[in-house]
Amino acid sequence: MRISPTRLILGLAIIAGLAAEWQQWHAHRGEARPPQVAGIGDQAPDLSLPDLQGQPHRLSEFHGSRRILNFWASWCGPCQQEMPALDHAATTAKADIIGIAMDSPVAVRQFLAARPVRYPVLLGQLTPPSSSARFDDDGGMLPYSVLLDADGKVLARHAGALDPALLARWLDPAQPLLKRQDAIR
């Protein structure tokens, strides 16, 4: 039986296409899935971030009450302006404040030596996907705050400095799940 040149070319093209598909699948099968991005109502990703001494901490270690994750940097003016209110809230409110510095460890240590805070500060991941991007801060805006309930679900998020009224609402455990406008960036 003789195979026509058209069928031979068609058969070879199909085999080449299948081989290319197999090679692409084989090359990408070990790649990690894109990381979860937590939106309103989602469970927060349990990030592991180092403290200023390099010891890793999981966000799930801070549980049992409302938590505010505050992403900040030493060079950020609005971040510096809201830190005294967050520091005061850390000692008086029934919520935990966790600072996540989106900055170099050296800059963070120098900043906190001059302006200490009484809440834990962790070092955020700066490389993509950054720690704040995992909480839907795709623009990388600072400060960026996320309110979590006692079970680690995202209740609200806010880009920019937290004003006193919004901070008070976030800290009040009697407040129900916040309205959508509290979550607008």
N, C-alpha and C positions, 0 to 999 in steps of 0.2 A: 504494500500500500504506500502510495506516494502522497506526501503532505504538500499542499499548495504553499507558495511563499507568503501569501496573505495570512493564512492560518498560522504559519510558523511565527511570523512577526507578531500577530495578535497574542499567541500563546506566550511568547517571550515577554511581551509587554505586561501581561497579567502576572507572570511569575516575578518580574522585576518590581511591580507595584506591591505585590504581597511581601516580597523580601524587604522593601523599604518600610512598609507598615510594621513588620515584625521587628526590624531594627529599631525603629522609633519607640515602639512599645517597650522593648527590652531596655533601651537606654533610659527611659523615664519611669520604669516600674519601681525603682527604689527611692524615688523622690518623695519627700514629705508632702503631705497635703498642706494647702495654705492654712495659716493659723486662724483660729476662731476669732471673730470680732464680736464683742459683746454689745448688743444694743439694749434699749429699754426693755425690761422684763426678762432678759436672758441671764443665765448663770455667768458670773464673772470668771474669766480664765484664771486658773490657779498659778499665776506666774511665780517663779522663783527668782528673787532679786537679792543681791548682796547688800549688807549694811555698810557703814563706813569703815568697818574693820575687815570687810571681805567675807563675812559669814553669810551664807545664803539663808533667806527666809521665804517661805511660801505665803502668799496672801491669805490662804486659808488658816494660817496661824492666828490671824486677827479675826476672831469670830465671836458671836454671841451678842453683838449689839450693832446698831447702825454704824457704818464706817464711811468716812469721806477719804477717798484717794485724791490727793492733791498733787498734780504734776507741775513741776516748777523748775526754774533754773536761776543760778546766782546772778546772771546778767539781766534778768527780766524785771523791769520796774514794777509792773502790776503785781507780780509774784511777791516782791518784797513788801508792797503795800498791804497785801492781805494776810501776810504771815503773822503779825501780832494778834489779829482776831482769831486765826486758827489756833495759835498757841494758847490763847485765853480759853477757847472752846475745848481744847484738849484736857484742860484741868477742871473745867466746870460742867461740861455737858455729859449726857449719857450716850455719847457716841465716841468712837475712836477716830482720830485723825492720823492718817499715814501719809507722810510726805514722800513723793517719788521724784527724786532729782534727775532731771534730764540734762545732765551736765557732767563734766569730768570730775572724777573723785577728788582731785587736788583742789579744784575751784569750789566744790561743795564743802570740803573740810575748812578751807580758808574762810568762806562765807559764814559757816556755822560757828567758827571760833569767835568771830566778831558779833554775830547775831544768833545766839543759841535759841533753840526751840525745845519744848518739853514733850514732843511727840516723836515717834520713831521716823527716821529718814532712811529710805532705801535708795539705791542707785538704779535708775531705770536703764533699760536697754536702748541704746541710741541707734543701732543699726537696724535696717528694715527687717521685719516689721517692728517698729519701736514699741515700747511698753504702752505709751499713750495711744498709739494706733490700734492696739488690741482692744481698746475701749472706745473705738470709733472716732478718735481724734485724727482723722486722715489728713488734716491740714497742718498738724504739728503745732497748733496754737498753744501758747502758754500765757497765763496759767490755765489749766484744764482740770476740772474737778468732776469726780464721779461719786454718786451716793449709792451705797450698797445697803441692803437690808441685813438683818442678822443671819440670814441663810446664804448670803453672798449673791443675791439677785440685784441687778442694776435697776435702781429706782429712778435715777435722774442723772443727767450730766450737764455741765455748763462750761462753756468756753469764755475765758476772761475772768477777772477778779470776782469773787463772790461778794455781793453787797450784803450789808448786815441783815436785811430783812430775809433774803433768800437763805443765808447761812442759818438764821434762827429757825426757819421752816424746816430746813434739812435736818437740824439737830433735834427737833421735837419728835419723839417717838410716837406721839399720838396722831401725827399727821399721816393720813392715808397715802397710798401710792400717789405720787405727785402728778399734777396735770402736765400735759404734753408741753406747754409753753415753758415749764421749768427745765425742760430737757433741750430746748432749742440752743443751738450753738451760735 
